């Protein structure tokens, strides 16, 4: 157990020290937060991944928008042809706005012109973005605004409004200060209708300096479209077309709308709102009804499109992991369309797939039929085999069911929505879901809650004999990370909750392939070799006593000297096996990444299982027979060259233990694939220490000092000086090692494993320059709708309205308490 912990600790240090998993931009190294799961990293069969912040950067950029039926964001040449935006494309000059964010980039000049021409819908659009949010401003230096947002999406929208001339400058519990086209305006904040997972929208009610009452609302298009005034139907159609275009490019969309309120109605509504917010029972339900009441007959303004760029290397990483026969499931809170588009852009889904099944049934029966139809298409005889698992069997049996792996007749993908997933996770459908989903190469679950993420992982753990890994970056991924066998946290834009709950952490998703294909695989191989060798050397060591029992009357007499028994595992054989288990590698990291197929034996647990254990035991029994009977035969009635007999117990014991130690040292040499100075030093050093200790303990001096403890006086020099003893030792080594070498040679020639074939390719490839890295596929465009992914956390509206998070400070404090009469704002209209 001590050796196992040392090996695990050493392999954990390799992860911490790996410079190729260090992210210099954030000064973030990879970190192994546990030392007990390293070998399981080499056995992963299912990866459950979050999307936002894990596959993507979670750094949002305002990319395009639709205002009053007109789309902005694309760039056209003189002939009206759309051109690709690159680093040479001319950016919009925001120098006219002294409060603009210099990092913000936009390329469509027509939107700036619309703002400068005082276009009413455009002004109202950006006014909404500057008011409808829960962002907190921070201005430590004049003009240097920093926004602290609940989600990166909100921060991107407020920053866009800031650059186009509607600068959110400060807030108090009762007011919001906005600098509109250089003019300071203080809006009275009357109510925040907060976001939650059911509403999927948020609204604010403000009173303008002119006294107008307005409700501004933003949310998912599927929700807001049901709340629009009938007069918006034509505009809704145009906006829907733009949403489809934005979705085809994998952008995250959001619809914005407003409503003018009557004073009398609002006063009555705010009174009822106050009563509901102070109610002791049913507060949430009462508030929800009031929100539904006022958020009706909204006037559509347009839509926003935010780009959440993929992290570097994500497509290549997913492609490599797929070659390693690892199935990837994406569990995201995004809409189906957004998740599918990201799936295509990062090579999860591709056009070469036979089919991508969409499960979106609204009842249990619909979901069941869709799952079964998909399974029939993937494997027609799936319902004809003898091991069919049906719902009735699942209900009647209390025994845990392990579903065997089923192979589809092609490569398929599965997309299931959160609503359908809720039905599929019920007891009578979960088996159907597992059987169908596990036949697919890729599974994408959309609009799922953190609880559903954990339930999906638990489902696979329950019915599949496989090691699972969950990876995420936010607090909403914690339940999933803790449920999986191995949890990986990404230290990204959403804090450290995922990292603190994980077993391993790093800064970029692309490091996952190195964690699994290099460190995980090496750790698994090393641990398997350690266990095989450890069992073998102890079987060979111990079973010699069994054969000796037939000659000693099964007395308590041991074969070896008691000091040898003490030092065998502690000194003589501990360091060589540790050296192999810490440094061994069949191929280096470069070839491990180029040939992901080498990872497959770990998934199938081929390197150490019951069969391998039996082989170790048989090899140990065979070696123990050789190690007992060869020394016994060599010593039986043997005479020294001077005529004196050496056929005594002490000489036999010394010869047997010498044969044993040399045989197990040769065996570890055969098992070692990667030789280092440390391995050489440990093996030769252990043999040298053995002979040094043996000659010292069996010397005259030790006998005279400790007569009772060292009775083998003179045995070493008398026995090991005889040529026939060394010939017998050589014979023992040959007989023990020859079958092993012959078996390995014949197996590799006659029945090579996939790993053997890959290793042969690598040997041939080493003679040639390494192949080039696979090219990244072009990003696929589609016409699927995209959706805006809100945070799973409840909004901060109540906190802001209460003012508990605000402290009175200077005019540039974090809370942004703002004084429009300050002298420093009087110049240039600011």
LUMKOL-564570 format. One record per residue (C-alpha): x negated, y negated, z. Coordinates in steps of 0.2 Angstrom, whole numbers, padded with zeros to 4 digits, always signed. Example, Ala and Ser with C-alpha at 12.3 -4.5 7.8 and 13.67 -1.06 7.14 Angstrom:
# residues 2
-0062+0022+0039 -0068+0005+0036 
***
This chain:
# residues 830
+0000+0000+0000 -0014-0012+0004 -0022-0008-0014 -0005-0012-0022 -0003-0028-0013 -0021-0033-0018 -0017-0029-0036 -0001-0039-0036 -0010-0054-0028 -0024-0053-0041 -0012-0053-0055 -0002-0067-0048 -0018-0077-0047 -0020-0074-0066 -0004-0082-0069 -0008-0097-0058 -0025-0099-0067 -0019-0097-0085 -0024-0113-0094 -0013-0108-0109 +0002-0110-0097 -0003-0127-0091 +0007-0142-0097 -0004-0157-0097 +0010-0170-0100 +0017-0167-0083 +0002-0159-0075 +0012-0143-0071 +0003-0126-0071 +0012-0110-0071 +0016-0103-0054 +0019-0086-0047 +0030-0089-0032 +0030-0070-0027 +0018-0056-0028 +0030-0041-0029 +0037-0042-0046 +0022-0044-0058 +0024-0026-0065 +0042-0029-0068 +0038-0043-0080 +0032-0029-0092 +0048-0020-0092 +0061-0034-0096 +0075-0029-0108 +0087-0043-0106 +0084-0062-0104 +0098-0073-0099 +0094-0091-0103 +0101-0108-0100 +0102-0120-0115 +0100-0138-0110 +0083-0141-0103 +0077-0124-0106 +0078-0121-0124 +0080-0140-0127 +0070-0154-0119 +0085-0162-0110 +0078-0178-0115 +0093-0186-0124 +0092-0198-0138 +0106-0209-0145 +0106-0203-0163 +0122-0207-0172 +0139-0214-0169 +0156-0216-0177 +0165-0233-0174 +0182-0237-0181 +0181-0224-0194 +0163-0229-0200 +0148-0218-0197 +0132-0225-0192 +0115-0218-0190 +0110-0211-0208 +0098-0221-0219 +0101-0223-0238 +0089-0228-0252 +0093-0241-0265 +0103-0229-0276 +0114-0224-0261 +0105-0207-0258 +0103-0201-0240 +0085-0200-0235 +0076-0190-0222 +0070-0200-0207 +0052-0198-0202 +0038-0207-0194 +0037-0219-0209 +0055-0224-0209 +0057-0242-0204 +0065-0244-0186 +0078-0257-0181 +0069-0272-0174 +0077-0276-0157 +0065-0290-0153 +0080-0302-0153 +0085-0294-0137 +0073-0297-0123 +0081-0284-0112 +0080-0270-0125 +0071-0254-0121 +0055-0253-0131 +0056-0234-0132 +0073-0233-0140 +0072-0230-0159 +0086-0232-0171 +0085-0233-0190 +0102-0238-0197 +0101-0257-0199 +0120-0259-0203 +0125-0256-0185 +0114-0270-0179 +0122-0281-0192 +0140-0276-0187 +0135-0281-0169 +0128-0298-0174 +0143-0302-0185 +0154-0300-0169 +0164-0285-0176 +0177-0282-0163 +0178-0263-0163 +0159-0262-0162 +0158-0274-0148 +0172-0265-0139 +0163-0248-0142 +0147-0254-0134 +0156-0263-0120 +0164-0246-0116 +0147-0238-0115 +0140-0251-0104 +0154-0250-0092 +0161-0232-0091 +0147-0222-0082 +0140-0219-0065 +0122-0225-0069 +0112-0234-0056 +0100-0248-0062 +0083-0251-0055 +0074-0268-0059 +0058-0270-0049 +0051-0282-0061 +0062-0295-0071 +0068-0288-0087 +0060-0271-0084 +0076-0260-0082 +0076-0242-0077 +0092-0232-0076 +0095-0218-0064 +0108-0207-0072 +0118-0192-0066 +0114-0183-0082 +0102-0188-0097 +0117-0190-0108 +0124-0204-0098 +0107-0212-0097 +0105-0211-0116 +0122-0219-0119 +0119-0234-0107 +0102-0237-0115 +0110-0237-0132 +0122-0250-0127 +0108-0260-0119 +0098-0261-0135 +0113-0266-0145 +0116-0281-0134 +0127-0275-0120 +0115-0273-0106 +0121-0265-0090 +0111-0275-0077 +0118-0272-0060 +0132-0265-0050 +0140-0267-0033 +0154-0256-0026 +0167-0269-0033 +0158-0276-0048 +0148-0272-0064 +0137-0285-0071 +0134-0284-0090 +0124-0296-0101 +0134-0296-0117 +0124-0304-0132 +0115-0315-0120 +0130-0320-0110 +0132-0314-0092 +0149-0306-0088 +0154-0299-0071 +0168-0286-0072 +0178-0282-0057 +0177-0263-0054 +0195-0257-0049 +0194-0238-0050 +0183-0224-0056 +0193-0209-0062 +0179-0196-0059 +0173-0182-0070 +0176-0164-0065 +0176-0147-0074 +0194-0147-0077 +0196-0165-0083 +0180-0165-0094 +0181-0184-0095 +0179-0199-0085 +0187-0216-0085 +0184-0233-0077 +0197-0247-0074 +0190-0265-0074 +0196-0282-0075 +0186-0294-0087 +0181-0311-0082 +0196-0317-0093 +0207-0307-0082 +0212-0293-0094 +0214-0276-0087 +0207-0261-0097 +0204-0243-0094 +0189-0236-0103 +0188-0217-0106 +0175-0205-0113 +0175-0186-0114 +0176-0170-0124 +0185-0172-0140 +0197-0157-0137 +0203-0166-0121 +0204-0184-0127 +0212-0180-0143 +0228-0174-0134 +0228-0191-0124 +0228-0203-0139 +0242-0214-0145 +0251-0208-0161 +0245-0223-0170 +0227-0216-0170 +0231-0201-0181 +0223-0208-0197 +0208-0214-0187 +0207-0197-0178 +0205-0188-0195 +0191-0199-0200 +0182-0197-0183 +0185-0178-0184 +0176-0178-0201 +0161-0187-0193 +0161-0176-0178 +0160-0161-0190 +0145-0169-0199 +0136-0173-0182 +0139-0155-0176 +0131-0148-0192 +0115-0156-0186 +0117-0149-0169 +0121-0165-0160 +0130-0167-0144 +0146-0177-0147 +0158-0187-0136 +0174-0196-0140 +0177-0214-0132 +0194-0223-0131 +0202-0237-0121 +0219-0243-0115 +0225-0260-0110 +0235-0260-0094 +0250-0271-0088 +0247-0280-0072 +0263-0274-0064 +0261-0256-0068 +0243-0256-0062 +0247-0264-0046 +0260-0250-0043 +0248-0236-0049 +0233-0243-0038 +0245-0242-0023 +0249-0224-0026 +0231-0221-0029 +0226-0227-0012 +0240-0217-0004 +0234-0201-0013 +0216-0204-0009 +0219-0205+0009 +0231-0191+0010 +0227-0177+0022 +0234-0163+0011 +0234-0160-0007 +0223-0175-0011 +0214-0168-0026 +0231-0162-0034 +0239-0179-0031 +0224-0189-0038 +0224-0177-0053 +0242-0181-0057 +0239-0200-0055 +0224-0198-0067 +0234-0189-0080 +0248-0202-0079 +0237-0217-0083 +0226-0208-0095 +0239-0208-0109 +0242-0216-0125 +0223-0221-0127 +0217-0230-0142 +0203-0221-0151 +0187-0231-0153 +0175-0218-0160 +0162-0205-0156 +0144-0204-0150 +0131-0191-0156 +0116-0188-0145 +0101-0177-0150 +0094-0165-0137 +0078-0160-0146 +0072-0142-0145 +0057-0139-0134 +0041-0136-0144 +0038-0118-0149 +0056-0112-0144 +0060-0104-0162 +0043-0095-0163 +0045-0089-0145 +0062-0082-0148 +0057-0074-0164 +0042-0065-0155 +0053-0059-0140 +0065-0052-0152 +0051-0042-0160 +0047-0035-0143 +0065-0028-0143 +0070-0040-0129 +0089-0046-0130 +0092-0064-0127 +0109-0070-0120 +0112-0089-0119 +0123-0094-0105 +0128-0113-0107 +0141-0125-0101 +0141-0133-0119 +0155-0131-0131 +0155-0116-0143 +0150-0126-0158 +0135-0135-0150 +0129-0118-0143 +0131-0110-0160 +0121-0124-0169 +0107-0123-0156 +0107-0104-0158 +0104-0106-0177 +0091-0120-0175 +0080-0110-0163 +0081-0093-0172 +0093-0085-0160 +0106-0083-0174 +0101-0082-0193 +0109-0080-0209 +0101-0062-0211 +0112-0055-0198 +0126-0044-0203 +0139-0054-0194 +0142-0065-0179 +0157-0061-0169 +0167-0075-0161 +0177-0069-0146 +0190-0083-0142 +0206-0074-0137 +0218-0082-0125 +0225-0067-0117 +0217-0050-0110 +0225-0040-0124 +0217-0052-0137 +0200-0051-0129 +0201-0032-0129 +0206-0031-0147 +0192-0043-0152 +0179-0034-0143 +0185-0017-0149 +0186-0023-0167 +0168-0030-0166 +0162-0013-0159 +0170-0003-0172 +0162-0014-0185 +0145-0012-0177 +0147+0007-0175 +0161+0016-0182 +0159+0032-0173 +0158+0023-0156 +0176+0029-0152 +0173+0047-0157 +0157+0051-0147 +0159+0063-0132 +0153+0051-0120 +0167+0038-0123 +0169+0027-0108 +0187+0020-0107 +0196+0009-0095 +0206+0024-0086 +0189+0033-0082 +0182+0017-0075 +0197+0015-0064 +0198+0033-0058 +0179+0035-0055 +0171+0027-0040 +0154+0033-0046 +0142+0020-0053 +0142+0021-0072 +0126+0019-0082 +0130+0015-0100 +0118+0023-0112 +0110+0012-0125 +0120+0012-0141 +0112+0007-0158 +0122-0004-0170 +0122-0001-0189 +0114-0018-0191 +0109-0034-0183 +0124-0043-0175 +0127-0058-0164 +0141-0061-0152 +0148-0078-0146 +0161-0078-0132 +0170-0094-0125 +0171-0097-0106 +0190-0095-0107 +0189-0078-0115 +0174-0073-0104 +0186-0075-0089 +0197-0061-0095 +0182-0051-0101 +0175-0051-0083 +0190-0043-0076 +0188-0026-0070 +0198-0018-0084 +0188-0026-0098 +0170-0028-0091 +0165-0011-0098 +0171-0016-0115 +0162-0032-0114 +0146-0023-0109 +0147-0010-0122 +0150-0022-0136 +0138-0036-0130 +0124-0024-0127 +0125-0018-0145 +0121-0036-0151 +0104-0043-0153 +0110-0060-0147 +0124-0065-0136 +0130-0083-0133 +0142-0087-0119 +0149-0105-0120 +0158-0116-0108 +0153-0105-0093 +0152-0110-0075 +0138-0107-0064 +0148-0093-0056 +0151-0085-0073 +0133-0085-0077 +0129-0075-0061 +0144-0063-0065 +0137-0060-0083 +0120-0056-0076 +0127-0045-0062 +0138-0035-0075 +0122-0030-0085 +0113-0025-0070 +0128-0015-0064 +0130-0005-0080 +0113-0005-0089 +0097+0003-0083 +0087-0011-0087 +0076-0025-0079 +0084-0042-0082 +0076-0060-0081 +0085-0076-0080 +0078-0093-0084 +0084-0110-0081 +0080-0128-0076 +0094-0135-0066 +0105-0133-0050 +0118-0124-0060 +0106-0110-0065 +0102-0106-0047 +0115-0092-0045 +0110-0084-0061 +0092-0085-0057 +0095-0077-0040 +0106-0063-0047 +0094-0057-0060 +0079-0045-0055 +0067-0059-0060 +0071-0077-0059 +0060-0090-0069 +0062-0109-0066 +0057-0123-0078 +0052-0139-0070 +0060-0151-0081 +0072-0166-0081 +0085-0159-0068 +0074-0158-0052 +0066-0143-0044 +0081-0133-0038 +0079-0120-0051 +0060-0119-0047 +0063-0117-0029 +0074-0103-0031 +0064-0094-0044 +0050-0080-0043 +0040-0088-0057 +0039-0106-0064 +0032-0116-0078 +0035-0132-0088 +0040-0125-0105 +0051-0111-0112 +0037-0106-0124 +0026-0100-0110 +0039-0086-0107 +0031-0076-0121 +0014-0076-0113 +0021-0073-0096 +0030-0057-0102 +0019-0051-0117 +0002-0054-0109 +0003-0055-0090 +0019-0044-0088 +0012-0031-0099 -0005-0031-0092 +0002-0030-0074 +0013-0015-0079 -0001-0006-0087 -0013-0009-0073 +0000-0004-0060 +0004+0012-0069 -0014+0017-0072 -0017+0013-0053 -0003+0025-0048 -0008+0039-0060 -0026+0038-0055 -0022+0036-0036 -0010+0052-0036 -0022+0062-0047 -0038+0058-0036 -0028+0062-0020 -0020+0078-0027 -0037+0084-0032 -0044+0079-0015 -0031+0087-0004 -0026+0103-0013 -0044+0110-0012 -0039+0113+0006 -0025+0124+0001 -0036+0135-0009 -0049+0135+0005 -0035+0141+0017 -0035+0158+0009 -0053+0160+0014 -0052+0152+0031 -0037+0161+0037 -0026+0145+0036 -0035+0138+0051 -0037+0120+0054 -0055+0120+0047 -0057+0107+0033 -0067+0109+0017 -0076+0093+0018 -0086+0084+0031 -0074+0074+0042 -0084+0058+0038 -0081+0061+0019 -0063+0063+0023 -0063+0046+0032 -0073+0037+0019 -0066+0045+0003 -0051+0033+0001 -0058+0019+0011 -0075+0017+0003 -0080+0029-0011 -0064+0027-0022 -0056+0011-0017 -0066-0002-0027 -0067+0007-0044 -0048+0009-0045 -0046-0009-0039 -0058-0015-0052 -0048-0006-0066 -0032-0012-0059 -0037-0030-0059 -0047-0031-0075 -0041-0018-0087 -0032-0022-0103 -0029-0011-0118 -0030-0026-0130 -0033-0045-0127 -0020-0058-0125 -0022-0063-0144 -0017-0046-0150 -0004-0044-0137 +0005-0060-0144 +0002-0054-0162 +0009-0037-0160 +0025-0039-0148 +0029-0021-0152 +0016-0016-0138 +0029-0022-0126 +0042-0008-0130 +0034+0006-0119 +0036-0004-0104 +0055-0007-0107 +0056+0012-0109 +0045+0015-0093 +0034+0027-0103 +0018+0024-0093 +0024+0030-0076 +0040+0040-0074 +0044+0058-0067 +0036+0067-0082 +0020+0057-0080 +0020+0060-0061 +0022+0079-0064 +0007+0078-0077 -0003+0069-0064 +0001+0083-0051 -0003+0097-0063 -0019+0089-0068 -0023+0087-0049 -0019+0105-0046 -0030+0111-0061 -0044+0099-0055 -0043+0106-0037 -0044+0124-0043 -0060+0119-0053 -0067+0109-0038 -0065+0123-0026 -0069+0139-0036 -0084+0133-0046 -0094+0127-0030 -0087+0143-0022 -0094+0154-0036 -0110+0144-0037 -0113+0146-0018 -0108+0164-0016 -0123+0175-0011 -0135+0161-0019 -0153+0160-0014 -0165+0145-0015 -0181+0146-0025 -0190+0149-0009 -0179+0164-0005 -0169+0156+0009 -0150+0157+0008 -0139+0142+0005 -0123+0151+0004 -0116+0142+0020 -0101+0132+0024 -0110+0115+0025 -0119+0117+0008 -0102+0122+0000 -0093+0107+0008 -0107+0095+0002 -0106+0103-0016 -0087+0102-0017 -0086+0084-0011 -0100+0079-0023 -0091+0087-0037 -0075+0079-0032 -0082+0061-0031 -0091+0063-0048 -0076+0070-0057 -0064+0056-0051 -0078+0043-0056 -0079+0050-0073 -0060+0051-0074 -0058+0032-0070 -0071+0029-0083 -0060+0038-0096 -0045+0028-0090 -0053+0011-0091 -0050+0002-0108 -0059-0014-0104 -0076-0013-0097 -0083-0028-0087 -0098-0030-0076 -0087-0028-0061 -0080-0011-0066 -0098-0005-0069 -0104-0012-0053 -0090-0004-0043 -0091+0014-0051 -0110+0015-0050 -0110+0006-0034 -0098+0018-0026 -0108+0033-0032 -0124+0025-0025 -0116+0021-0009 -0110+0039-0007 -0127+0047-0010 -0135+0033+0002 -0122+0037+0016 -0123+0056+0013 -0142+0056+0015 -0142+0044+0029 -0128+0054+0039 -0136+0071+0036 -0153+0065+0041 -0163+0071+0056 -0162+0054+0064 -0143+0053+0064 -0142+0070+0071 -0154+0066+0085 -0144+0050+0090 -0126+0057+0088 -0128+0076+0088 -0109+0080+0090 -0104+0067+0076 -0116+0072+0062 -0119+0091+0062 -0123+0093+0044 -0142+0091+0047 -0153+0092+0032 -0139+0099+0021 -0140+0085+0008 -0159+0087+0004 -0158+0106+0005 -0143+0108-0007 -0145+0093-0019 -0163+0098-0023 -0158+0114-0031 -0156+0114-0050 -0142+0127-0050 -0132+0116-0039 -0133+0102-0052 -0128+0114-0066 -0113+0119-0056 -0108+0101-0053 -0110+0098-0072 -0099+0113-0076 -0086+0107-0064 -0086+0089-0072 -0085+0097-0090 -0071+0109-0085 -0061+0095-0077 -0063+0082-0090 -0063+0092-0106 -0044+0096-0106 -0040+0078-0103 -0050+0072-0117 -0044+0086-0129 -0026+0083-0125 -0027+0064-0127 -0036+0066-0144 -0024+0079-0151 -0009+0069-0145 -0015+0053-0153 -0018+0063-0169 -0003+0074-0170 +0011+0065-0161 +0006+0046-0159 +0017+0035-0149 +0022+0018-0157 +0009+0010-0145 -0004+0021-0152 +0000+0016-0170 -0001-0002-0166 -0017+0000-0157 -0024+0009-0173 -0018-0006-0183 -0027-0018-0171 -0043-0008-0173 -0042-0010-0192 -0037-0028-0190 -0052-0032-0179 -0063-0029-0194 -0053-0043-0204 -0049-0061-0199 -0033-0062-0189 -0017-0065-0198 -0009-0082-0199 +0004-0087-0186 +0022-0085-0193 +0029-0100-0201 +0044-0109-0192 +0060-0107-0201 +0069-0122-0208 +0083-0128-0197 +0100-0122-0203 +0114-0134-0205 +0132-0129-0203 +0149-0137-0202 +0153-0131-0185 +0160-0144-0172 +0148-0149-0158 +0153-0153-0141 +0147-0165-0127 +0140-0155-0112 +0144-0163-0095 +0135-0159-0079 +0143-0145-0069 +0142-0156-0054 +0157-0168-0049 +0154-0186-0053 +0147-0199-0042 +0162-0211-0043 +0168-0210-0025 +0150-0213-0019 +0148-0228-0030 +0165-0236-0025 +0161-0233-0006 +0145-0242-0008 +0136-0229+0004 +0122-0227-0009 +0119-0246-0010 +0108-0256+0001 +0108-0275+0001 +0091-0281-0006 +0084-0293-0018 +0092-0297-0034 +0081-0284-0042 +0084-0270-0030 +0089-0253-0035 +0107-0256-0032 +0106-0271-0043 +0116-0283-0032 +0116-0298-0045 +0117-0316-0043 +0122-0325-0059 +0118-0342-0052 +0100-0338-0049 +0088-0350-0057 +0078-0337-0065 +0093-0332-0077 +0097-0350-0083 +0084-0351-0097 +0089-0344-0114 +0107-0340-0108 +0100-0326-0097 
***
